[in-house]
Amino acid sequence: MHYLIALIISLTAAADASRDVFIRGKIGNEFSDTKVKVIDSENQIYFLPRSVFPKDLLIKQGRSFAIEIPEKTLNKLKILKK
C-alpha cells in the first residue's frame, strides 16, 4: 500500500515538473516587490510575479533573463502588447 502511495506521489511530481514553460527576455521599466514587467523574446509585454525569478537576480531595466515558470502561472498572465 505504501509503495502505491509513493508511486502516485512520484508520478504526480514528475507530471507537474514537465509543465514548466521557458521564458527568455528583458526586464521592463516597471517592477516592485511583487511583480516585474518583462518583454519576452516574442516582444510580448506582461508582468511576472517576482517570486518566479532567482533570488540572486538583480532586477534592473534592460537586464536579460531566462527562466522556467509553471504553465498555470503563464496561463494567468494578461499580455499587454504583442
C-alpha positions as CSV (number, residue, x, y, z in Angstrom):
1,M,0.0,0.0,0.0
2,H,2.8,2.4,0.9
3,Y,4.5,1.6,-2.4
4,L,1.4,2.6,-4.3
5,I,1.1,5.9,-2.5
6,A,4.8,6.7,-3.1
7,L,4.4,5.8,-6.8
8,I,1.4,8.1,-7.2
9,I,3.2,11.0,-5.5
10,S,6.3,10.4,-7.7
11,L,4.2,10.4,-10.9
12,T,2.3,13.5,-9.8
13,A,5.5,15.3,-9.1
14,A,7.0,14.3,-12.4
15,A,3.9,15.4,-14.3
16,D,4.0,18.8,-12.5
17,A,7.7,19.3,-13.3
18,S,7.1,18.7,-17.0
19,R,4.6,21.6,-17.2
20,D,7.2,24.3,-16.9
21,V,7.5,26.9,-19.7
22,F,10.8,28.5,-20.7
23,I,10.7,32.3,-21.0
24,R,13.6,34.5,-22.3
25,G,13.5,38.3,-22.4
26,K,14.4,41.5,-20.8
27,I,13.3,43.3,-17.6
28,G,11.0,46.2,-18.4
29,N,10.7,49.7,-16.8
30,E,8.3,48.7,-14.0
31,F,9.0,46.4,-11.1
32,S,8.1,46.2,-7.4
33,D,8.4,43.7,-4.6
34,T,5.6,41.6,-6.1
35,K,5.7,41.9,-9.9
36,V,8.1,42.6,-12.7
37,K,7.3,44.0,-16.2
38,V,9.0,41.9,-18.9
39,I,9.4,41.9,-22.6
40,D,9.9,38.4,-23.8
41,S,11.7,37.1,-26.9
42,E,8.4,37.4,-28.9
43,N,8.1,41.1,-28.0
44,Q,5.1,40.3,-25.7
45,I,4.8,42.6,-22.7
46,Y,3.4,41.4,-19.4
47,F,4.0,41.2,-15.6
48,L,5.5,38.2,-13.9
49,P,5.4,37.5,-10.2
50,R,8.8,38.5,-8.7
51,S,8.8,35.1,-7.0
52,V,9.5,33.3,-10.3
53,F,12.9,35.0,-10.6
54,P,16.0,33.6,-8.9
55,K,16.6,35.4,-5.6
56,D,20.1,36.4,-6.7
57,L,19.0,38.0,-10.0
58,L,19.4,41.8,-9.9
59,I,16.1,43.2,-11.2
60,K,17.2,46.1,-13.4
61,Q,15.6,47.6,-16.5
62,G,17.0,46.1,-19.7
63,R,18.6,43.1,-17.9
64,S,18.3,39.8,-19.8
65,F,16.8,36.8,-18.1
66,A,15.9,33.2,-18.9
67,I,13.6,31.3,-16.5
68,E,11.2,28.5,-16.4
69,I,7.8,29.1,-14.8
70,P,4.8,26.8,-14.2
71,E,2.4,26.6,-17.1
72,K,-0.5,27.5,-14.8
73,T,1.3,30.8,-13.9
74,L,1.7,31.6,-17.6
75,N,-2.0,30.9,-18.3
76,K,-3.0,33.5,-15.7
77,L,-0.9,36.3,-17.4
78,K,-2.5,39.2,-19.2
79,I,-0.5,40.1,-22.3
80,L,-0.3,43.8,-22.6
81,K,1.2,44.1,-26.1
82,K,2.4,41.8,-28.9
